[in-house]
């Protein structure tokens, strides 16, 4: 039979589990894994997917058949055969529906949930510190110290956590991180009633555990997403991060009114334990280890990824101590570090002090202050995703990666700097909230600047490089958070501190545009 139908071909596949040779001029062309192709294009995939057991018997690549083959799962042997070059020679870009239902989007959705919990657990204290200060007689400078105790722990773990992520993968490290910070959140009420030292220690434990979150996110996205999709992937993950701020700021006053001042700590802590159970059972550190991923998606990711999936032996052989000296010898590293430092300064100052700012300057109650402070983070989540889509579209249309990162980061710094100046001149809380929403929303463009750039200049060291830049960012955040309290006590106004923050934004934008690059930097050279 010269032109067998698709049904006939599938019967043959089912009967023998091995595709037979067919006329290369078959017409019409069948659909394989949802994409049009000729039978001849199937043959190399099937041939390369065959595995031979120790007894010499041949194991077929197809576990089961139906009248139409729509989807196949990739086993570890499939992953090896795909990486060896079997499969489709030309891979088209997936449609939006294919992208949004893919296994890699499931992974980034779980990352977004983890980052939402991360920030919700973090910002609870920004709301709780107001009644705690009133009941315990804390001054604003001491309230700043209590809030910054989280950052003391956050300063310790990013570099060590990033090194662990590069060595052991994001799945295991993220699971331990979420479990520990959920435990710290859950035990905060006990610590607060025990002693001030216990409260500060528990906030430090929260910071230590949360220090691994962003390096894990970066590592997982670098391994699961090709370069042309990484900006939107980071946008999706960071949308969860920002929504966590909004959720924490809006729900905390409600939960406090219903369950007491410590209600939010218990609810968010228990939610973290539930997340860990789902994460451990439903995700993998890399695509080639996933039992759920389709062969087509695995091939698509591997054909466009600049980050090879490492075997367990390769991970063990990797240098235990990263080349810190070489990492710090390159100007693009310092561009990322300075950008992260400025981003963290602005982020934590706004996150920690805006509820108090609205209560002090505009005399709104705690629930309204939390609401005014939460709206901007919702906007940041929305803008972040669309900024990611815009960034990917620019690269796909031919704009260089370097120019794209410069444009995105410039918007992410210059925009908030100008908006904060407008905030200092606002006369009503509604206008102030509008300026704050603009400032925080435009900050989201930074996620398509320095945050994605980490994966581009050093994909093999993205975890530790993120940890290094996070450490600098944490130092800046500590100075900004504590400094804001002392600044207000000395000067008597938040406005001067906001103007200082605007000036730092403009300076960081200039430094970024001079030294950043979107090209891979050779950090392994010995010369």
N, C-alpha and C positions, 0 to 999 in steps of 0.2 A: 504494500500500500504506500503510495508515494506521498499522500497528503492526509495523514491521519488527523482526526479531530482531537481537541483538547481532552475530551472524555476518554478516547482511546488511549492517549498518552498517559492519562492519570491511572487508567486500569493497569497499564503496563508497569507504572511506577509502584502501584499497590501490590501487584502480583510478585514482582521480583525485588522491590525496594531499591533497584538500581536503574537509573535512566538508561534506555537503550539508544543506540545510535539512530539518528533520524536524518531525514533529508534536510540539508541546510536551507533549502528554499521553502520551508514550510509556510503555509499561509492558510488561515489567518494566524497571527502571532498570539500565543497564549499569554496569560498574566501570571507571573511568578512572584509571590510575596507582595502582590498588589501593584506590580509595575510591569508594563509591557516589555516582552523580550522574546527572542527566538529560543527554540529548544537548544540550539547550539551554544547559546550563552549560558544555559543551565549546566551543560556538561562539565566545564572546568570546575564549577563549584562542587558538583556532586563527586567528581573524581578526587578533588583535593580534600574532600571531607571524609573519605573512606578511612577507617582505622582498622588495624590488624591486631587481633589479640595475641596472647602468648601461644595459644594453640594453633595459630595460623589461620583461623577463620576470619572472614571479612565481615565487619559490622556495618550495616547500612546507615547512611546519614539520615534517613527519614524514619522517625519512630512510628508515625501513623499517617494514613492518607485519607482524603475525602475526595469528593468529585472535583473540588477546586482547592488548590493549595494557596491559602491566603497568608499564612504566617507561620514561621518556624522559630523555635527557641534555640539559642546557641549554647551548647555545652562547652566544657573546657577544650575538648578536642576540636569542636567547631571553631572556637576562638583562635586556636593555633593555626588551623588550616586557612582561616580568613586572613590572619596576619601574614601568612606565607605567600599571599598573593592570589589565592583562589577567589572566585566570585566575580562580581560585575566589574567590568573595565572602566565604565563611566558611571558616576553617581550623580544623580540630579539632586537639587536642593529640595528638601521635603516641604510639603504644603503646611499651612498653619495648623490644619487639623491633625496632620501626621506629627508635627512638632509638639503640639500641646498634649497629645496622648502618648508620647514616647516614654520610654523607661527613664531617660535622662531628665525629663521634666518632673517625673515622680520623685527622683532624687532631689532635685532643686526645691521642690515643694516641701519635702521633709526638712531640708536645710532652712527654708523660710520659716517653718513652724518653730524650729529650734532657736533661730535668731529672734523670733517674736517673744518666746519665753525668756530668752536671754535679756532682752531689753525691758520686758515687763517686770521681771524680778529685780532689775536694776533700778527702775524709776519709782518703785513703790516707796522707797525711802524719801524720794523727792516730795511726795505728798505727805507721808507719815511724819516727816521731820517738823512740820508746822505744829500739829498738836503735841508732839513730843517736846518741842522747844517750849511751848506754853506751859505744859505740865511740869517740866523739870527746870524751868528758868534758864534755858540756854540762850546765850547771846548769838547774834548772827555769825560771828567769826567762829564760834564753837560748833554751830550747826554746819558750817562749811567743812570743818574738820571731820565731823561724823559722816557727812556725805562722801568726803574724799577718802575715807578709810577703805571703801571699795577699791579705789584706784591704787592704794598701797599694795593690795594683793594682785591687782591687774598688772602692776609693774613687774612682778616677779616671773609670771608664767609664760608670756608670749614667745620669748626666744626658745626656752626649753620645750614649750608646747609645739612650736613650729618645727623644731628638730625632730620631735617624736612623730609628728604628722608626716614629714618627709620620709621617715624611716619605716613607720608601721602603717601608714595610710590613714585617711580621715575617718573611716567608720568607727574603729575601736577608740580612737582618741576622743572623738565627739561624744560617743556614748558615755565614757567615763566623765567627761567634762559636764554634760547635762545632769548626770546622776549626782555629782558632787555639788553643783550650784543649786540644784533643786533641794538637796539636803540642807544646805546652808540657809536657803530661803525659808524652808519649813521650820528650822530651829531658831530663826531670828526672834520670834516672840519669847521663847524660853530664855534666850540670851539677854534680851532687853530687860526682862524681869529679874535676872540674876545679878548682873552688874554691868557697868559701862564698859569695862575691859572685855567682858564676854561678848557684848554687842559689837565692839570694834573688831574683835577676833573673827566673829561670824561674817561680818561684812568683808573682811580681808579674805576669808575662805571663798566667799562668793566671787570676789575679783580674781583670785587665783584660778578657779575653775572656769570662769568665763573668758579668761585670757586665751584659751585654745579655740574658741568658737570661730573667729574670723580666719585664722590660719587653716582650720579644717575646711571651712567653706571654700576658700581659695584653692586648696589642694583638690577637693572633690570636683569643683567646676573645671579646673585645668585638665583633669583626667576624663571627665564625662562629656565635655563640650568642645567642638572645634572652634578655632579662633573667630570665625564669622558668626558664632552664636554666643560667645562668652559675655559680651556686654549685656545682652538681654537676660542671660542667665544670672549674672551678678545683680541686674536690676530686679529680677524676681526674688532672689534671696534677700537682698537688702530691703525690698518692699516689706517683707516679713519683719525685718529688724525695726523699720520705722513704725509699722503698725503695732509692734510690741510696745513702743513708747506711747502711742495713742491709746491702746487698750489699757496699759498700766495706769496712765494718767486719768482716764475717764472712769474706769471700773473701781479703782482704789477708793475714792471717796464714797461710792455707793456701797461697796463691800464693808467699808469702815462703819458706815451708818447702820448697817444691818448686823454685822458680826463683830463689831468692836474694832479698835485700831489695828489689831493684828490679823484680822480676817483675810486680807489680800495675800499675806505671806503664806498662810496655810493653803489657800486655793491654788496659787501659782506653783507652790512647791509640789503639791500632789499631781498637778498637770504635767510637770516635768518628768516624774516617774513613769507616767503613762506613755509619754513620748518615747522614752528609752526602750520600752518593750516593743513598740512598733518599729523603731529604727533598727534594732538588732535583728529582727526577724524578716525585714522587708527590703533591706538595701545591701549593696556591696561596695567595696572601696574603689573598684574600677570596673569598666564595662565587661572586660573579658572574664571577670569572676562572677558575673550576674547570671543566675539561672533563668531569669525572666526575659532578658533582652532578646530581640529577634536578630537573626543573622544579618539582615539588611542594615539594621541600626548599628550593630557592632562594626560592620564593614564601613559604614558611612563615617562613624566617629574615628576609627583607626586611620582611614585614608586622609583625614583632614587634621589630625591631631599632631601637635608638635611635642607632646608629652608622651613618650612610650610607657606602656604598662610594664612595670617591673615584676619579675617573679620574686618569690619569697627569698631565694638564694641571693638574687641581685640586691634586694633590700638589705639583707644581712651583710653583704660585702661592701655596701656603700660606706663611705668615710663616716666614722662615728661623730667626729667634730667637724662641722661645716667650715669652709675656708673664709672665716670672718674677715681676715686681713684683705683678701682679694675682693670680697664683697664690698668692703668699705673704701676700696681704692678707686672705685669707678664713680664718676659724676652722676650717672643715672640713678645709682643707689641713693645718693644724697638728695636727688630731686624727689624720689619717692618718700624718703624719710621726712623731709621738710613739709611735703604736702600732707602726709599723714598727721604730723604734729599740728599743723594749722587746722586741719579738718577736725581733729580731736579737741583742740582748744575751743573752737566755736561750738562743736557738738555738745560737750559736757557743760560749758557755761550756760548755753540755752536750756539744756535738759535739766540741770540742777537748780537754776535760779529763776526761770521764767514764772513758775507758780508764785514764788515770793515776790517777784517783780510786779506782777499784776495785782497782787494783794497789797503791796506797799505803795505803788505809784497810783493805781486806779481804784484802790479800796474795794475790790470785789471779794466775795467770800471764797472759801477754799474750793468748793465744788465748781464755781464759775471760773476761778483761776486755773484749775486743772483742765477745764473744758477749753478755755482760750489757749492754753499751752499745748493741748492735744491736737487741735485742728491742723496746725502746721505739719505735724508728723504724718498725718494721713495724706496731706498733699505731697510730702516728700516721697511716700511710698508710690503714689500714682505717677509723679513726675519721673521718678527713678526708672520705672519700667519703660516709659516712652523715650527717655534719654538713651536707654540701652538699645531700643529698636532703631532709633535715629543713628546711633554710633555704628551699629552693624550695617545699616544701609549705606552709610558713607564709605565704609571699607569695601563693601561689595560693589559699589559704584566706581571704585578706582581711587578714592582719596587715600593717601598714605596713612599707615597706622600712626606714625609719629604726629602728623598734622591733626588727625582725628583726636588723639589724646590731648594735644595742646588746646584744641578748641573746647573740648568737654571740660577740662580742668579749669580753663579760664572762666567759663561760665559759672563753674562751681565755686569759684573764689571771688571774682569781681562782682557777680550778682549779689551774693549775701553781704559783701562789704557795703555796697550802695544801699541795700535794703535796711541794714542796721542803722545807717545814718538817718534814713526816713523814720525808723522806729523811735529814735530819740526826739523827733519833732512831733510825734503823734499826740493829739489832745484828748482822744477818747479811747477806751479799751477796744472798741470795734476797729478803729483805724489802726491801733497798735497791733491788733491780732492780724490784720491784713498785711501789714509790713513784715511781721514775724513769719507769717505763712509764706510770703514771697521769698524771704531770706532762707528759710529752711527748705522750701521746695527747690530753689536753685542749687542748694548744697548737694542735691541728689546727682547733679551732673558730675560730681567728683567721683562717683562710683564707676563712671565710664572713663575716668582719667587715671589717677594713681592706683586705684584698687584693681582694675583690670591690667594695668601696666606691670604689676608685680609678676603676673603669669607670663608676660611677653619677654621681659628682659632676663628672667631667670626661672624658666618653668621647672627645672630640676631642683631649685632652691626656693620655690615660691613660699613654702611654709615658714622656713627660717627667716627669709627676707621680710615676710609679713610680720613675723614676730619681732624682728629688729625695729621695723618702722612703727609697730604698735607700741613698743617700749618707749620710743621717742614721743609718740602720741600721748602715751599715758603720763609721762613726765610733764608734757605741756598741759594736759588736762588737770593734773594735780595743781600746777601753778595757777592755772586759770580759775579752777573751782575755789581753791582756798584764797587766792589773791582777790577774787571778786568780793568775798566777804570782808576782808581787811580793807580793800579799796573803798567799799561803801561806808565802813565805819570811819575811815579817815577823811574822805572827801564828802560823804553824805549824799552821794548820788550814784545811781547805776549808769547814768548817761555817759559819763566820762569813760567808764570801762567799756561800754559798747563802741564808742568812737575809737578807743585803742584797739579793740578787736577788728574794726574795719580797716585800720591802717595795716595791721598784721596780715589780713586777707590780701590786700593789694601787693604787699611785699612778697608773700608766698607765691602769688600768681606770676610775678616777674621772674623769680628764681626758677620756677617750674618750666617756663617757656624757654629759658636759656639752656637748661641742662637735661631735659627729659628726652627720651627716644622710645620709639615703638619697636625697634629692632632687638633681636636677641643679643645679649652681651656675653662674651666668653669669659666666665668667671673661673674656668678650670685651666686657663693658660698658666704656665709656670715661668714664662719669660718675664 
